[in-house]
């Protein structure tokens, strides 16, 4: 019996070894498949990351270009506004100089002009003379119309 036991024990042990080897092979195959899937996933994620970085870089460059263009437009607009303001200022300065000349001329003329009462009397005399002349012209026209 002892030999039968040994054979039976040996056979059980052999079966266990075979079962264990089979389980080990299955586990190794499963691990290899899992590793292949993990590797494929990692590679896919790395590719996605590269694409996202590339897209982000392109978007950043596009935003930088748009910002630079906007700044250039704003600078050009400011330069046009400054040029227009400078031109308007030059006009105003020219007008101010002309007005100053007129004031000086008016002051010079005021110094040589008669006083206010004399100016009023001279104006009334001119009006009276103009009225007398108008009367004379009308009288001459009437006389010419009769002839």
NORVEN-V35080 format. One record per residue. N is the residue number from 1. RES is the residue in one small letter. PSI is psi in whole degrees, -180 to 180 (999 if undefined). Layout:
n	res	psi
N	RES	PSI
N	RES	PSI
This chain:
n	res	psi
1	x	-29
2	x	-33
3	x	-38
4	x	-39
5	x	-43
6	x	-44
7	x	-44
8	x	-41
9	x	-40
10	x	-43
11	x	-42
12	x	-42
13	x	-41
14	x	-41
15	x	-40
16	x	-41
17	x	-45
18	x	-43
19	x	-42
20	x	-42
21	x	-42
22	x	-45
23	x	-40
24	x	-43
25	x	-44
26	x	-43
27	x	-40
28	x	-43
29	x	-43
30	x	-42
31	x	-41
32	x	-42
33	x	-43
34	x	-40
35	x	-41
36	x	-43
37	x	-43
38	x	-42
39	x	-45
40	x	-42
41	x	-44
42	x	-44
43	x	-41
44	x	-43
45	x	-40
46	x	-40
47	x	-43
48	x	-42
49	x	-43
50	x	-45
51	x	-41
52	x	-41
53	x	-43
54	x	-44
55	x	-43
56	x	-40
57	x	-45
58	x	-43
59	x	-42
60	x	-44
61	x	-41
62	x	-43
63	x	-39
64	x	-42
65	x	-45
66	x	-41
67	x	-43
68	x	-41
69	x	-43
70	x	-44
71	x	-42
72	x	-43
73	x	-43
74	x	-41
75	x	-44
76	x	-42
77	x	-43
78	x	-42
79	x	-41
80	x	-42
81	x	-42
82	x	-44
83	x	-42
84	x	-42
85	x	-40
86	x	-40
87	x	-44
88	x	-39
89	x	-41
90	x	-41
91	x	-46
92	x	-42
93	x	-41
94	x	-42
95	x	-39
96	x	-42
97	x	-43
98	x	-41
99	x	-39
100	x	-41
101	x	-42
102	x	-41
103	x	-44
104	x	-43
105	x	-42
106	x	-40
107	x	-39
108	x	-44
109	x	-36
110	x	-32
111	x	-31
112	x	-8
113	x	155
114	x	164
115	x	174
116	x	-43
117	x	-44
118	x	-38
119	x	-41
120	x	-44
121	x	-41
122	x	-39
123	x	-42
124	x	-38
125	x	-41
126	x	-39
127	x	-41
128	x	-41
129	x	-40
130	x	-41
131	x	-43
132	x	-43
133	x	-41
134	x	-44
135	x	-45
136	x	-42
137	x	-42
138	x	-38
139	x	-41
140	x	-39
141	x	-41
142	x	-43
143	x	-39
144	x	-32
145	x	-27
146	x	-28
147	x	999
